[in-house]
Amino acid sequence: MESNFNYKNFSIVIPIYNEEEIIEESTNAIYAMCERTGLNFEIIFSENGSTDSTKTIAQELIKKYPEIKIISNSKPNYGNALKAGFELAKNDLVISFDIDYYSESFLHEALVLDDQYSSITASKRLGSSEDGRRFVRKLATNFFVNLLKILFGTKLSDTHGMKAVKKTEIEKFLPQVISTQDIFDTELLIRIEKNDGKIKEIPAKVNEIRPSVSLIYKRIPRTIKSLIKLRIIFYRESLKTKNL
């Protein structure tokens, strides 16, 4: 166990949807990196509406690895899956990985997070980041982040992807989060930021190992609609605060 870790335990939440081709290999890799920390950990699969054998394979992996848990929702919804996993997580630091996007170096960076920070994220848009995704996905990310800055004034350069949040922050802000689907984790981070929580950003290294399971042309209008709805909700919340 590394002596400079600031946490005694951690939880990893992984939403899964139609992942039969990669779930076993990725799980083996993620489990091994967790085990190498020497800390107590749990891995939570939050399955949401898979139509292939993902759930069956996950249940077999539970037999192999006692630290793995699985929860299920019948409808595909990434945000709800992530939220359900965050709610179930019991350890001091909660880390969000995707089954096709995880990193041992990010795990170690999260485990040495200082007390001054509420959360840490891996940003694909920092100068030293390596983003190997297709051009259209990079373009969509840039558009999304610029829209966030316009609507919410956030200083964050990226809100999607790997992140770790202290359990105390999740308990404080998760009940306020209304977003599901594409922007659940974005809203959580913005609420932390707006309440003076410090969020550390580190460079990300991203390589696509398979096509996205969600179609980007469907996600873009859905995400814009969700962000506008959230901006209205934030405005109403600010009016209530002023009237107190």
GUZA-245345 format. One line per 8 residues: their letters; for each residue x, z, y of N, C-alpha, C. Coordinates in nm, 4 decimals, padded with zeros to 6 digits, m for minus. Layout:
A> X:Z:Y:X:Z:Y:X:Z:Y ~ ...
// end
This chain:
MESNFNYK> 00.0835:00.0000:m00.1198:00.0000:00.0000:00.0000:00.0874:00.0000:00.1253 ~ 00.0535:m00.0844:00.2213:00.1307:m00.0882:00.3448:00.1075:00.0385:00.4260 ~ 00.2159:00.0984:00.4765:00.2059:00.2250:00.5474:00.1415:00.2122:00.6846 ~ 00.1382:00.0886:00.7393:00.0867:00.0737:00.8749:m00.0611:00.0375:00.8802 ~ m00.1305:00.0360:00.7686:m00.2742:00.0123:00.7720:m00.3434:00.1285:00.8439 ~ m00.4395:00.0964:00.9272:m00.5131:00.1987:01.0016:m00.6465:00.2348:00.9374 ~ m00.6746:00.1778:00.8211:m00.8003:00.2047:00.7519:m00.7719:00.2450:00.6085 ~ m00.8575:00.3294:00.5553:m00.8442:00.3743:00.4173:m00.9289:00.2893:00.3223
NFSIVIPI> m01.0216:00.2132:00.3784:m01.1098:00.1319:00.2955:m01.1675:00.0176:00.3785 ~ m01.2253:m00.0806:00.3111:m01.2875:m00.1919:00.3814:m01.3902:m00.2604:00.2923 ~ m01.4811:m00.3304:00.3569:m01.5830:m00.4098:00.2873:m01.5675:m00.5555:00.3285 ~ m01.5842:m00.6453:00.2336:m01.5853:m00.7881:00.2648:m01.7230:m00.8440:00.2313 ~ m01.7850:m00.9097:00.3288:m01.9166:m00.9696:00.3117:m01.9005:m01.1215:00.3071 ~ m01.9557:m01.1834:00.2035:m01.9423:m01.3283:00.1860:m02.0807:m01.3891:00.1590 ~ m02.1403:m01.4563:00.2571:m02.2644:m01.5305:00.2293:m02.2344:m01.6463:00.1342 ~ m02.3193:m01.6665:00.0360:m02.2968:m01.7767:m00.0578:m02.4253:m01.8571:m00.0752
YNEEEIIE> m02.4076:m01.9896:m00.0798:m02.5211:m02.0810:m00.0964:m02.4698:m02.2082:m00.1629 ~ m02.5163:m02.2329:m00.2841:m02.4773:m02.3524:m00.3606:m02.3247:m02.3683:m00.3667 ~ m02.2606:m02.2672:m00.4200:m02.1135:m02.2635:m00.4237:m02.0582:m02.2744:m00.5651 ~ m02.1335:m02.3320:m00.6593:m02.0926:m02.3279:m00.7990:m01.9552:m02.3901:m00.8242 ~ m01.9136:m02.4867:m00.7426:m01.7878:m02.5561:m00.7666:m01.6654:m02.4728:m00.7288 ~ m01.6829:m02.3772:m00.6341:m01.5637:m02.3065:m00.5841:m01.5729:m02.1544:m00.5935 ~ m01.6881:m02.0999:m00.6303:m01.7052:m01.9550:m00.6183:m01.6113:m01.8769:m00.7103 ~ m01.5891:m01.9229:m00.8320:m01.5050:m01.8450:m00.9238:m01.3590:m01.8451:m00.8782
ESTNAIYA> m01.3056:m01.9615:m00.8446:m01.1667:m01.9705:m00.8003:m01.1443:m01.8920:m00.6709 ~ m01.2358:m01.9070:m00.5757:m01.2224:m01.8356:m00.4484:m01.2338:m01.6855:m00.4681 ~ m01.3260:m01.6420:m00.5545:m01.3429:m01.4991:m00.5794:m01.2169:m01.4389:m00.6392 ~ m01.1583:m01.5069:m00.7338:m01.0342:m01.4580:m00.7936:m00.9253:m01.4401:m00.6878 ~ m00.9164:m01.5371:m00.5960:m00.8139:m01.5301:m00.4913:m00.8432:m01.4167:m00.3934 ~ m00.9688:m01.4041:m00.3527:m01.0063:m01.2988:m00.2569:m00.9880:m01.1611:m00.3190 ~ m01.0296:m01.1464:m00.4434:m01.0142:m01.0175:m00.5109:m00.8672:m00.9778:m00.5197 ~ m00.7822:m01.0738:m00.5535:m00.6390:m01.0447:m00.5678:m00.5785:m00.9994:m00.4359
MCERTGLN> m00.6158:m01.0639:m00.3257:m00.5591:m01.0233:m00.1969:m00.6101:m00.8848:m00.1557 ~ m00.7339:m00.8539:m00.1893:m00.7871:m00.7203:m00.1601:m00.7131:m00.6144:m00.2418 ~ m00.6914:m00.6439:m00.3673:m00.6251:m00.5492:m00.4568:m00.4819:m00.5209:m00.4118 ~ m00.4168:m00.6223:m00.3552:m00.2782:m00.6048:m00.3115:m00.2642:m00.5089:m00.1937 ~ m00.3728:m00.4809:m00.1223:m00.3648:m00.3851:m00.0114:m00.3462:m00.2430:m00.0618 ~ m00.3891:m00.2145:m00.1841:m00.3830:m00.0794:m00.2373:m00.4920:00.0111:m00.1841 ~ m00.5868:m00.0425:m00.1070:m00.6948:00.0365:m00.0479:m00.8215:00.0257:m00.1310 ~ m00.9125:00.1179:m00.1085:m01.0455:00.1072:m00.1681:m01.1217:m00.0044:m00.0967
FEIIFSEN> m01.1907:m00.0867:m00.1737:m01.2641:m00.1966:m00.1114:m01.3876:m00.2319:m00.1931 ~ m01.4766:m00.3061:m00.1309:m01.5912:m00.3644:m00.1981:m01.6072:m00.5072:m00.1479 ~ m01.6578:m00.5940:m00.2339:m01.6899:m00.7313:m00.1971:m01.8387:m00.7503:m00.2186 ~ m01.9087:m00.7931:m00.1138:m02.0536:m00.8112:m00.1212:m02.0861:m00.9596:m00.1105 ~ m02.1392:m01.0166:m00.2177:m02.1925:m01.1521:m00.2126:m02.3362:m01.1444:m00.1624 ~ m02.3651:m01.2153:m00.0548:m02.5017:m01.2205:m00.0042:m02.5551:m01.3604:m00.0307 ~ m02.6176:m01.3746:m00.1448:m02.6667:m01.5050:m00.1894:m02.7994:m01.5360:m00.1205 ~ m02.8131:m01.6619:m00.0741:m02.9371:m01.6938:m00.0028:m02.9935:m01.8301:m00.0416
GSTDSTKT> m03.0769:m01.8262:m00.1448:m03.1558:m01.9436:m00.1806:m03.0832:m02.0541:m00.2532 ~ m02.9776:m02.0232:m00.3264:m02.9053:m02.1278:m00.3986:m02.9951:m02.1951:m00.5024 ~ m02.9752:m02.3258:m00.5176:m03.0535:m02.4021:m00.6157:m02.9667:m02.4481:m00.7333 ~ m02.8400:m02.4094:m00.7326:m02.7519:m02.4425:m00.8443:m02.7218:m02.3147:m00.9232 ~ m02.6088:m02.3081:m00.9902:m02.5778:m02.1923:m01.0748:m02.4955:m02.0855:m01.0023 ~ m02.4930:m02.0892:m00.8702:m02.4142:m01.9928:m00.7927:m02.4459:m01.8486:m00.8307 ~ m02.5727:m01.8152:m00.8340:m02.6130:m01.6765:m00.8607:m02.5721:m01.6332:m01.0009 ~ m02.5851:m01.7215:m01.0976:m02.5481:m01.6895:m01.2353:m02.3981:m01.6631:m01.2463
IAQELIKK> m02.3183:m01.7477:m01.1811:m02.1728:m01.7292:m01.1843:m02.1344:m01.5991:m01.1146 ~ m02.2003:m01.5705:m01.0022:m02.1723:m01.4460:m00.9286:m02.2016:m01.3239:m01.0148 ~ m02.3103:m01.3284:m01.0899:m02.3444:m01.2157:m01.1757:m02.2424:m01.1967:m01.2872 ~ m02.1827:m01.3054:m01.3345:m02.0758:m01.2946:m01.4336:m01.9501:m01.2335:m01.3718 ~ m01.9241:m01.2673:m01.2458:m01.8073:m01.2125:m01.1766:m01.8211:m01.0622:m01.1541 ~ m01.9437:m01.0152:m01.1380:m01.9684:m00.8716:m01.1231:m01.9219:m00.7958:m01.2483 ~ m01.9421:m00.8565:m01.3645:m01.9003:m00.7931:m01.4888:m01.7475:m00.7835:m01.4959 ~ m01.6814:m00.8797:m01.4371:m01.5348:m00.8840:m01.4389:m01.4747:m00.7902:m01.3355
YPEIKIIS> m01.5385:m00.7819:m01.2189:m01.4859:m00.7038:m01.1072:m01.5892:m00.5996:m01.0622 ~ m01.5693:m00.4733:m01.0936:m01.6685:m00.3703:m01.0576:m01.6830:m00.3499:m00.9071 ~ m01.5872:m00.3970:m00.8284:m01.5960:m00.3802:m00.6828:m01.6910:m00.4805:m00.6178 ~ m01.7401:m00.5764:m00.6962:m01.8279:m00.6798:m00.6412:m01.9747:m00.6399:m00.6566 ~ m02.0506:m00.6620:m00.5498:m02.1955:m00.6436:m00.5514:m02.2598:m00.7757:m00.5120 ~ m02.3846:m00.7960:m00.5509:m02.4566:m00.9152:m00.5090:m02.5965:m00.8772:m00.4622 ~ m02.6358:m00.9331:m00.3492:m02.7726:m00.9202:m00.3009:m02.8267:m01.0612:m00.2814 ~ m02.9579:m01.0773:m00.2877:m03.0154:m01.2117:m00.2820:m03.1347:m01.2185:m00.1894
NSKPNYGN> m03.1492:m01.3338:m00.1273:m03.2674:m01.3678:m00.0497:m03.3129:m01.5046:m00.0978 ~ m03.4405:m01.5239:m00.1098:m03.4914:m01.6480:m00.1693:m03.4786:m01.7684:m00.0769 ~ m03.4596:m01.7452:00.0537:m03.4555:m01.8556:00.1490:m03.3149:m01.8736:00.2065 ~ m03.2671:m01.9988:00.2169:m03.1357:m02.0237:00.2773:m03.1342:m01.9841:00.4247 ~ m03.0504:m01.8900:00.4601:m03.0392:m01.8456:00.5998:m02.9078:m01.7706:00.6125 ~ m02.8062:m01.8391:00.6654:m02.6719:m01.7817:00.6732:m02.6709:m01.6507:00.7517 ~ m02.7379:m01.6494:00.8670:m02.7382:m01.5298:00.9508:m02.8023:m01.4107:00.8830 ~ m02.9176:m01.4324:00.8198:m02.9832:m01.3228:00.7495:m02.8986:m01.2727:00.6328
ALKAGFEL> m02.8299:m01.3653:00.5656:m02.7434:m01.3251:00.4545:m02.6288:m01.2379:00.5044 ~ m02.5683:m01.2791:00.6152:m02.4579:m01.2012:00.6720:m02.5076:m01.0644:00.7195 ~ m02.6233:m01.0633:00.7840:m02.6793:m00.9377:00.8336:m02.7075:m00.8412:00.7188 ~ m02.7674:m00.8918:00.6117:m02.7989:m00.8063:00.4962:m02.6713:m00.7478:00.4362 ~ m02.5663:m00.8274:00.4322:m02.4388:m00.7776:00.3808:m02.3777:m00.6720:00.4708 ~ m02.3850:m00.6933:00.6022:m02.3344:m00.5944:00.6980:m02.4111:m00.4629:00.6858 ~ m02.5409:m00.4724:00.6645:m02.6229:m00.3511:00.6511:m02.5853:m00.2733:00.5253 ~ m02.5536:m00.3443:00.4188:m02.5220:m00.2787:00.2918:m02.3796:m00.2231:00.2889
AKNDLVIS> m02.2896:m00.2832:00.3640:m02.1486:m00.2433:00.3607:m02.1329:m00.0955:00.3939 ~ m02.0506:m00.0254:00.3159:m02.0399:00.1197:00.3304:m01.9065:00.1652:00.3892 ~ m01.8083:00.0761:00.3967:m01.6742:00.1192:00.4347:m01.6483:00.1102:00.5849 ~ m01.5321:00.1615:00.6266:m01.5035:00.1800:00.7695:m01.4839:00.0498:00.8455 ~ m01.4370:m00.0530:00.7789:m01.4167:m00.1830:00.8415:m01.4898:m00.2876:00.7586 ~ m01.5687:m00.3719:00.8256:m01.6479:m00.4735:00.7569:m01.5942:m00.6110:00.7969 ~ m01.5539:m00.6879:00.6985:m01.4890:m00.8173:00.7213:m01.5797:m00.9289:00.6711 ~ m01.5940:m01.0317:00.7525:m01.6751:m01.1478:00.7163:m01.5839:m01.2637:00.6770
FDIDYYSE> m01.5936:m01.3056:00.5518:m01.5276:m01.4260:00.5023:m01.6345:m01.5242:00.4573 ~ m01.6001:m01.6531:00.4541:m01.6792:m01.7516:00.3825:m01.6093:m01.7787:00.2504 ~ m01.6825:m01.8281:00.1549:m01.6247:m01.8502:00.0235:m01.5184:m01.9613:00.0286 ~ m01.5241:m02.0455:00.1325:m01.4246:m02.1516:00.1480:m01.3339:m02.1296:00.2689 ~ m01.3384:m02.0094:00.3259:m01.2577:m01.9817:00.4457:m01.2228:m01.8334:00.4477 ~ m01.1022:m01.8005:00.4039:m01.0563:m01.6621:00.3962:m00.9056:m01.6623:00.4113 ~ m00.8485:m01.5474:00.4410:m00.7052:m01.5438:00.4698:m00.6491:m01.4050:00.4466 ~ m00.5413:m01.3970:00.3722:m00.4753:m01.2685:00.3488:m00.4087:m01.2182:00.4767
SFLHEALV> m00.3541:m01.3084:00.5562:m00.2913:m01.2653:00.6817:m00.3954:m01.2092:00.7777 ~ m00.5152:m01.2699:00.7806:m00.6212:m01.2138:00.8657:m00.6644:m01.0773:00.8146 ~ m00.6750:m01.0616:00.6838:m00.7112:m00.9321:00.6262:m00.6140:m00.8247:00.6712 ~ m00.4861:m00.8528:00.6688:m00.3852:m00.7551:00.7096:m00.3925:m00.7267:00.8598 ~ m00.4166:m00.8317:00.9397:m00.4323:m00.8118:01.0844:m00.5519:m00.7215:01.1133 ~ m00.6589:m00.7390:01.0379:m00.7781:m00.6561:01.0566:m00.7510:m00.5106:01.0205 ~ m00.6750:m00.4885:00.9151:m00.6507:m00.3526:00.8668:m00.5543:m00.2738:00.9541 ~ m00.4832:m00.3423:01.0451:m00.3962:m00.2707:01.1393:m00.4566:m00.2709:01.2801
LDDQYSSI> m00.5858:m00.3016:01.2908:m00.6530:m00.3054:01.4206:m00.6451:m00.1689:01.4887 ~ m00.6035:m00.1692:01.6152:m00.5895:m00.0452:01.6908:m00.7248:00.0144:01.7271 ~ m00.7244:00.1437:01.7619:m00.8466:00.2131:01.8020:m00.9100:00.1530:01.9264 ~ m00.8297:00.0875:02.0094:m00.8829:00.0331:02.1348:m00.9762:m00.0850:02.1120 ~ m00.9719:m00.1450:01.9922:m01.0540:m00.2625:01.9641:m01.1756:m00.2272:01.8784 ~ m01.2853:m00.2960:01.9058:m01.4068:m00.2821:01.8261:m01.4128:m00.3828:01.7131 ~ m01.3454:m00.4971:01.7348:m01.3559:m00.6074:01.6397:m01.2344:m00.6982:01.6536 ~ m01.2136:m00.7817:01.5534:m01.1089:m00.8837:01.5583:m01.1669:m01.0124:01.5019
TASKRLGS> m01.1330:m01.1258:01.5642:m01.1815:m01.2546:01.5171:m01.0652:m01.3522:01.5040 ~ m01.0817:m01.4496:01.4164:m00.9844:m01.5580:01.4021:m01.0381:m01.6782:01.4784 ~ m00.9714:m01.7134:01.5868:m01.0185:m01.8221:01.6728:m00.9507:m01.9539:01.6382 ~ m01.0319:m02.0569:01.6242:m00.9804:m02.1900:01.5957:m00.9369:m02.2614:01.7236 ~ m00.9577:m02.1981:01.8403:m00.9351:m02.2662:01.9676:m00.8185:m02.2083:02.0483 ~ m00.7446:m02.1159:01.9927:m00.6258:m02.0670:02.0614:m00.5135:m02.1699:02.0500 ~ m00.4186:m02.1638:02.1440:m00.3133:m02.2646:02.1499:m00.2335:m02.2788:02.0225 ~ m00.2102:m02.1685:01.9528:m00.1289:m02.1721:01.8315:m00.2117:m02.1842:01.7037
SEDGRRFV> m00.3426:m02.2066:01.7176:m00.4276:m02.2253:01.5997:m00.4018:m02.3617:01.5367 ~ m00.4319:m02.3723:01.4073:m00.4209:m02.4997:01.3351:m00.5580:m02.5333:01.2788 ~ m00.6241:m02.6301:01.3395:m00.7602:m02.6667:01.3008:m00.7577:m02.8015:01.2301 ~ m00.7702:m02.7973:01.0988:m00.7645:m02.9196:01.0195:m00.9004:m02.9783:00.9879 ~ m01.0031:m02.9344:01.0593:m01.1370:m02.9867:01.0344:m01.1522:m03.1283:01.0909 ~ m01.2614:m03.1927:01.0531:m01.2914:m03.3250:01.1068:m01.3176:m03.3167:01.2571 ~ m01.2936:m03.4285:01.3263:m01.3084:m03.4339:01.4715:m01.4476:m03.3919:01.5162 ~ m01.5511:m03.4352:01.4431:m01.6880:m03.4054:01.4861:m01.7157:m03.2553:01.4822
RKLATNFF> m01.6551:m03.1844:01.3862:m01.6756:m03.0394:01.3784:m01.5988:m02.9672:01.4886 ~ m01.4803:m03.0180:01.5227:m01.4058:m02.9614:01.6353:m01.4842:m02.9806:01.7647 ~ m01.5404:m03.0991:01.7816:m01.6175:m03.1299:01.9011:m01.7390:m03.0380:01.9127 ~ m01.8067:m03.0150:01.7999:m01.9238:m02.9271:01.7993:m01.8853:m02.7839:01.8364 ~ m01.7699:m02.7378:01.7863:m01.7230:m02.6032:01.8202:m01.6954:m02.5905:01.9690 ~ m01.6287:m02.6890:02.0271:m01.5983:m02.6862:02.1707:m01.7253:m02.6847:02.2539 ~ m01.8223:m02.7656:02.2151:m01.9502:m02.7688:02.2860:m02.0200:m02.6337:02.2778 ~ m02.0212:m02.5765:02.1589:m02.0873:m02.4477:02.1366:m02.0246:m02.3373:02.2214
VNLLKILF> m01.8930:m02.3305:02.2224:m01.8243:m02.2254:02.2979:m01.8451:m02.2429:02.4476 ~ m01.8393:m02.3661:02.4969:m01.8636:m02.3893:02.6392:m02.0059:m02.3515:02.6785 ~ m02.1000:m02.3762:02.5894:m02.2383:m02.3358:02.6157:m02.2499:m02.1832:02.6190 ~ m02.1782:m02.1159:02.5307:m02.1770:m01.9692:02.5313:m02.1242:m01.9145:02.6639 ~ m02.0196:m01.9765:02.7141:m01.9606:m01.9308:02.8405:m02.0578:m01.9508:02.9558 ~ m02.1299:m02.0616:02.9559:m02.2276:m02.0894:03.0619:m02.3439:m01.9913:03.0556 ~ m02.3967:m01.9700:02.9362:m02.5175:m01.8883:02.9216:m02.4903:m01.7379:02.9247 ~ m02.3742:m01.6953:02.8724:m02.3503:m01.5523:02.8540:m02.2249:m01.5000:02.9230
GTKLSDTH> m02.1445:m01.5891:02.9777:m02.0233:m01.5448:03.0467:m01.9217:m01.4812:02.9552 ~ m01.9234:m01.5142:02.8274:m01.8303:m01.4534:02.7331:m01.6878:m01.5016:02.7577 ~ m01.5927:m01.4152:02.7275:m01.4512:m01.4512:02.7366:m01.3961:m01.4960:02.6015 ~ m01.4800:m01.4879:02.4983:m01.4348:m01.5238:02.3640:m01.4154:m01.6746:02.3534 ~ m01.3116:m01.7148:02.2812:m01.2845:m01.8575:02.2644:m01.3472:m01.9148:02.1377 ~ m01.3982:m01.8274:02.0507:m01.4583:m01.8725:01.9251:m01.5332:m01.7537:01.8642 ~ m01.6556:m01.7755:01.8196:m01.7324:m01.6653:01.7607:m01.7690:m01.6907:01.6151 ~ m01.7356:m01.8079:01.5626:m01.7656:m01.8398:01.4238:m01.6405:m01.8254:01.3386
GMKAVKKT> m01.6610:m01.7997:01.2120:m01.5473:m01.7893:01.1214:m01.5153:m01.6455:01.0861 ~ m01.3915:m01.6214:01.0470:m01.3514:m01.4889:01.0000:m01.3564:m01.3870:01.1136 ~ m01.4061:m01.2696:01.0797:m01.4104:m01.1611:01.1779:m01.4140:m01.0284:01.1034 ~ m01.3755:m00.9226:01.1723:m01.3859:m00.7879:01.1182:m01.4415:m00.6987:01.2279 ~ m01.5368:m00.6149:01.1915:m01.6036:m00.5277:01.2885:m01.6049:m00.3858:01.2322 ~ m01.5740:m00.2900:01.3169:m01.5800:m00.1505:01.2737:m01.7235:m00.1135:01.2344 ~ m01.7349:m00.0364:01.1294:m01.8674:00.0037:01.0807:m01.9461:00.0788:01.1885 ~ m01.8766:00.1585:01.2699:m01.9451:00.2323:01.3767:m02.0085:00.1373:01.4774
EIEKFLPQ> m01.9436:00.0237:01.5052:m01.9989:m00.0756:01.5979:m02.1180:m00.1468:01.5366 ~ m02.1102:m00.1738:01.4079:m02.2231:m00.2374:01.3387:m02.3450:m00.1472:01.3423 ~ m02.3254:m00.0187:01.3156:m02.4369:00.0755:01.3180:m02.4987:00.0853:01.4564 ~ m02.4159:00.0693:01.5587:m02.4637:00.0814:01.6966:m02.5415:m00.0415:01.7427 ~ m02.4924:m00.1600:01.7098:m02.5476:m00.2817:01.7686:m02.6316:m00.3676:01.6745 ~ m02.6162:m00.3529:01.5443:m02.6908:m00.4373:01.4523:m02.8425:m00.4272:01.4696 ~ m02.8984:m00.3069:01.4947:m03.0433:m00.2996:01.5132:m03.0941:m00.3798:01.6327 ~ m03.0061:m00.4115:01.7287:m03.0476:m00.4866:01.8474:m03.0443:m00.6375:01.8251
VISTQDIF> m02.9732:m00.6823:01.7224:m02.9533:m00.8258:01.7014:m03.0811:m00.8896:01.6474 ~ m03.1279:m00.9932:01.7164:m03.2516:m01.0613:01.6758:m03.2241:m01.1990:01.6159 ~ m03.1038:m01.2510:01.6350:m03.0719:m01.3864:01.5901:m03.0489:m01.3916:01.4388 ~ m03.0852:m01.5038:01.3802:m03.0565:m01.5294:01.2389:m02.9855:m01.6641:01.2306 ~ m02.9852:m01.7222:01.1133:m02.9315:m01.8557:01.0907:m02.7903:m01.8722:01.1463 ~ m02.7708:m01.9537:01.2498:m02.6359:m01.9928:01.2927:m02.5673:m01.8957:01.3874 ~ m02.6414:m01.8106:01.4584:m02.5780:m01.7337:01.5660:m02.5908:m01.5823:01.5502 ~ m02.6202:m01.5349:01.4301:m02.6278:m01.3898:01.4108:m02.4976:m01.3214:01.4510
DTELLIRI> m02.3851:m01.3694:01.3972:m02.2579:m01.3041:01.4259:m02.2145:m01.3257:01.5703 ~ m02.2540:m01.4393:01.6285:m02.2255:m01.4638:01.7706:m02.2955:m01.3606:01.8580 ~ m02.4225:m01.3359:01.8313:m02.4953:m01.2366:01.9106:m02.4354:m01.0973:01.8941 ~ m02.3969:m01.0624:01.7719:m02.3368:m00.9309:01.7481:m02.2114:m00.9137:01.8327 ~ m02.1251:m01.0142:01.8340:m02.0010:m01.0055:01.9119:m02.0293:m00.9997:02.0619 ~ m02.1259:m01.0776:02.1091:m02.1580:m01.0777:02.2519:m02.2143:m00.9426:02.2940 ~ m02.2959:m00.8821:02.2088:m02.3505:m00.7491:02.2421:m02.2383:m00.6454:02.2483 ~ m02.1437:m00.6543:02.1566:m02.0288:m00.5635:02.1602:m01.9500:m00.5852:02.2890
EKNDGKIK> m01.9248:m00.7117:02.3229:m01.8480:m00.7452:02.4426:m01.9185:m00.6982:02.5690 ~ m02.0490:m00.7181:02.5777:m02.1247:m00.6809:02.6976:m02.1312:m00.5293:02.7165 ~ m02.1078:m00.4551:02.6096:m02.1067:m00.3093:02.6189:m01.9634:m00.2560:02.6217 ~ m01.8743:m00.3364:02.6767:m01.7343:m00.2986:02.7025:m01.6511:m00.2783:02.5772 ~ m01.6959:m00.3332:02.4647:m01.6134:m00.3295:02.3452:m01.5052:m00.4365:02.3524 ~ m01.3840:m00.4024:02.3169:m01.2733:m00.4981:02.3203:m01.2653:m00.5726:02.1869 ~ m01.2578:m00.7046:02.1964:m01.2506:m00.7877:02.0773:m01.1185:m00.8630:02.0786 ~ m01.0404:m00.8422:01.9762:m00.9097:m00.9071:01.9661:m00.9253:m01.0435:01.8995
EIPAKVNE> m00.8609:m01.1446:01.9565:m00.8614:m01.2775:01.8973:m00.7209:m01.3138:01.8504 ~ m00.7121:m01.3672:01.7311:m00.5837:m01.4134:01.6793:m00.5993:m01.5587:01.6345 ~ m00.4898:m01.6343:01.6281:m00.4992:m01.7757:01.5881:m00.5493:m01.7918:01.4451 ~ m00.6259:m01.8967:01.4240:m00.6763:m01.9282:01.2909:m00.6060:m02.0519:01.2364 ~ m00.5980:m02.0582:01.1053:m00.5489:m02.1778:01.0382:m00.6588:m02.2247:00.9443 ~ m00.7165:m02.3405:00.9757:m00.8350:m02.3872:00.9032:m00.8086:m02.5232:00.8400 ~ m00.8367:m02.5330:00.7121:m00.8347:m02.6614:00.6413:m00.9634:m02.6738:00.5614 ~ m01.0311:m02.7861:00.5739:m01.1552:m02.8071:00.4998:m01.1233:m02.8320:00.3523
IRPSVSLI> m01.1825:m02.7505:00.2659:m01.1621:m02.7729:00.1226:m01.2836:m02.8390:00.0589 ~ m01.3904:m02.8535:00.1381:m01.5094:m02.9256:00.0908:m01.5963:m02.9531:00.2119 ~ m01.6875:m03.0491:00.2054:m01.7780:m03.0754:00.3169:m01.8658:m02.9538:00.3442 ~ m01.9079:m02.9380:00.4686:m01.9971:m02.8288:00.5044:m02.1270:m02.8396:00.4263 ~ m02.1800:m02.7229:00.3825:m02.3045:m02.7249:00.3055:m02.4259:m02.7408:00.3956 ~ m02.4091:m02.7273:00.5263:m02.5191:m02.7495:00.6202:m02.4878:m02.8710:00.7057 ~ m02.5890:m02.9495:00.7348:m02.5714:m03.0736:00.8083:m02.5602:m03.0448:00.9575 ~ m02.4521:m03.0940:01.0184:m02.4233:m03.0585:01.1570:m02.5277:m03.1137:01.2529
YKRIPRTI> m02.5842:m03.2313:01.2241:m02.6830:m03.2888:01.3156:m02.8134:m03.2083:01.3159 ~ m02.8363:m03.1310:01.2119:m02.9514:m03.0410:01.2101:m02.9187:m02.9083:01.2774 ~ m02.7943:m02.8655:01.2647:m02.7542:m02.7362:01.3203:m02.7484:m02.7377:01.4720 ~ m02.7051:m02.8484:01.5314:m02.6836:m02.8518:01.6762:m02.8120:m02.8230:01.7544 ~ m02.9215:m02.8978:01.7343:m03.0438:m02.8663:01.8113:m03.0993:m02.7279:01.7793 ~ m03.0865:m02.6853:01.6540:m03.1336:m02.5525:01.6150:m03.0546:m02.4434:01.6860 ~ m02.9233:m02.4643:01.6959:m02.8373:m02.3661:01.7623:m02.8648:m02.3597:01.9120 ~ m02.8816:m02.4754:01.9764:m02.9116:m02.4778:02.1202:m03.0415:m02.4029:02.1483
KSLIKLRI> m03.1419:m02.4273:02.0677:m03.2701:m02.3582:02.0834:m03.2532:m02.2074:02.0681 ~ m03.1737:m02.1650:01.9692:m03.1519:m02.0216:01.9452:m03.0773:m01.9567:02.0606 ~ m02.9799:m02.0278:02.1182:m02.9025:m01.9724:02.2296:m02.9882:m01.9566:02.3547 ~ m03.0743:m02.0533:02.3801:m03.1642:m02.0428:02.4964:m03.2607:m01.9257:02.4780 ~ m03.3118:m01.9114:02.3571:m03.4004:m01.7980:02.3275:m03.3269:m01.6658:02.3485 ~ m03.2033:m01.6594:02.3049:m03.1258:m01.5364:02.3199:m03.0966:m01.5074:02.4669 ~ m03.0690:m01.6112:02.5431:m03.0437:m01.5922:02.6869:m03.1664:m01.5332:02.7559 ~ m03.2849:m01.5779:02.7187:m03.4095:m01.5249:02.7744:m03.4268:m01.3783:02.7358
IFYRESLK> m03.3958:m01.3462:02.6102:m03.4082:m01.2078:02.5631:m03.3103:m01.1174:02.6377 ~ m03.1881:m01.1627:02.6572:m03.0907:m01.0842:02.7328:m03.1386:m01.0608:02.8759 ~ m03.1993:m01.1617:02.9359:m03.2506:m01.1486:03.0723:m03.3609:m01.0434:03.0781 ~ m03.4509:m01.0463:02.9834:m03.5596:m00.9479:02.9795:m03.5051:m00.8072:02.9570 ~ m03.4034:m00.7965:02.8709:m03.3415:m00.6661:02.8473:m03.2749:m00.6129:02.9738 ~ m03.2141:m00.7012:03.0520:m03.1494:m00.6584:03.1771:m03.2527:m00.6098:03.2775 ~ m03.3714:m00.6713:03.2793:m03.4774:m00.6264:03.3697:m03.5262:m00.4873:03.3315 ~ m03.5396:m00.4616:03.2010:m03.5812:m00.3292:03.1549:m03.4784:m00.2239:03.1959
TKNL> m03.3507:m00.2575:03.1820:m03.2438:m00.1632:03.2179:m03.2486:m00.1301:03.3652 ~ m03.2731:m00.2304:03.4487:m03.2789:m00.2084:03.5936:m03.3981:m00.1212:03.6335 ~ m03.5049:m00.1283:03.5542:m03.6257:m00.0538:03.5867:m03.6235:00.0895:03.5361 ~ m03.5207:00.1239:03.4589:m03.5126:00.2616:03.4060:m03.4736:00.3590:03.5168
// end
